[in-house]
Amino acid sequence: MNQDCCQITIVDEERVALARQQLPDERVLVEVAEVFKLLGDMTRVRILQALAVTELCVCDLAALLEMTSSAISHQLRLLRASGIVCFRKEGKMVYYRLDDGHVQTLVEVSLRHVAECQSA
């Protein structure tokens, strides 16, 4: 017998209605799923972790992650397209940073979650 499923079927209509009421629009959920897909790549997570510390240019990130500038640029394009990172130009330099505090929080909470799971 499966230990992680109910052994009988009883639907709590109040709880289901409450949960249904709080569900965001499907369009929003699709976008959230896309963000998590982007975070499902270790290179992009490493980039976000670095940008959580300070803004960096492609050359900085390439040196830090020991990758080519082309590979870093590709990942940054994906992150930028979904509003996770943004950039500013300073002369001939382009510096990337996390787009806002929400992204910073997402990175921090994810790291805390993993750390807590590992220590449990």
C-alpha positions as MATLAB code, in Angstrom:
seq = 'MNQDCCQITIVDEERVALARQQLPDERVLVEVAEVFKLLGDMTRVRILQALAVTELCVCDLAALLEMTSSAISHQLRLLRASGIVCFRKEGKMVYYRLDDGHVQTLVEVSLRHVAECQSA';
ca = [
       0.000    0.000    0.000;
       1.235    3.498   -0.874;
       2.218    5.322    2.348;
       2.164    8.833    0.873;
      -1.456    8.856   -0.356;
      -4.762    8.916    1.493;
      -6.238    5.495    2.036;
      -9.751    6.849    1.499;
     -11.136    9.601   -0.709;
     -12.835   12.458    1.099;
     -12.743   15.923   -0.472;
     -12.784   18.899    1.917;
     -14.800   21.298   -0.239;
     -13.988   24.322    1.948;
     -10.252   23.801    1.651;
     -10.508   23.166   -2.082;
     -12.576   26.344   -2.531;
     -10.090   28.375   -0.464;
      -7.139   27.067   -2.470;
      -8.971   27.637   -5.776;
      -9.744   31.217   -4.742;
      -6.074   31.939   -4.064;
      -4.699   30.413   -7.273;
      -3.231   33.048   -9.590;
      -4.353   33.316  -13.186;
      -3.010   30.494  -15.361;
      -1.022   32.986  -17.445;
       0.843   34.069  -14.299;
       1.529   30.455  -13.330;
       3.009   29.787  -16.764;
       5.413   32.702  -16.280;
       6.366   31.473  -12.796;
       7.077   28.027  -14.253;
       9.313   29.677  -16.871;
      11.303   31.431  -14.131;
      11.826   28.117  -12.353;
      12.916   26.519  -15.643;
      15.559   29.221  -15.983;
      16.683   28.554  -12.428;
      16.949   24.861  -13.290;
      20.334   25.417  -14.949;
      23.421   25.439  -12.717;
      25.288   27.971  -14.862;
      22.429   30.448  -14.586;
      22.181   29.844  -10.836;
      25.913   30.521  -10.506;
      25.496   33.750  -12.491;
      22.621   34.834  -10.262;
      24.584   34.038   -7.131;
      27.494   36.139   -8.380;
      25.189   39.008   -9.339;
      23.574   38.809   -5.903;
      26.949   39.917   -4.539;
      27.764   42.683   -7.025;
      27.139   43.813  -10.581;
      29.552   42.273  -13.077;
      30.323   42.486  -16.775;
      30.406   39.475  -19.096;
      34.216   39.337  -18.877;
      34.050   39.268  -15.070;
      31.486   36.486  -15.088;
      33.433   34.494  -17.681;
      36.583   34.704  -15.547;
      34.707   33.862  -12.353;
      32.877   30.868  -13.802;
      35.758   29.793  -16.067;
      33.578   29.880  -19.165;
      33.687   31.698  -22.474;
      32.206   35.161  -22.823;
      29.964   33.778  -25.542;
      28.506   31.136  -23.198;
      27.940   33.717  -20.463;
      26.325   36.150  -22.929;
      23.917   33.440  -24.050;
      22.820   32.742  -20.479;
      22.486   36.446  -19.698;
      20.268   36.940  -22.767;
      17.892   34.282  -21.425;
      17.885   35.799  -17.946;
      17.404   39.307  -19.319;
      14.517   38.244  -21.584;
      12.562   37.089  -18.552;
      13.345   40.116  -16.426;
      15.621   38.327  -13.986;
      18.682   40.443  -14.762;
      19.145   43.878  -16.263;
      22.165   45.848  -17.420;
      23.616   49.306  -17.629;
      26.190   50.655  -20.054;
      29.169   52.644  -18.901;
      31.219   53.721  -21.875;
      32.189   50.521  -23.682;
      31.376   48.361  -20.664;
      28.053   46.623  -19.941;
      27.376   45.701  -16.324;
      24.725   43.170  -15.299;
      22.842   43.011  -12.023;
      19.771   41.296  -10.619;
      16.693   43.100  -11.878;
      15.134   43.771   -8.481;
      14.906   42.781   -4.848;
      12.473   39.979   -5.633;
      15.132   38.152   -7.619;
      17.626   38.706   -4.790;
      15.105   37.246   -2.344;
      14.444   34.267   -4.616;
      18.166   33.465   -4.747;
      18.612   33.897   -0.988;
      15.547   31.839   -0.062;
      16.589   29.054   -2.449;
      20.052   28.910   -0.880;
      18.590   28.872    2.638;
      16.154   26.115    1.674;
      18.941   23.910    0.335;
      21.153   24.595    3.371;
      18.328   23.674    5.760;
      17.521   20.496    3.836;
      21.169   19.452    3.924;
      21.450   20.020    7.680;
      18.226   18.132    8.470;
];
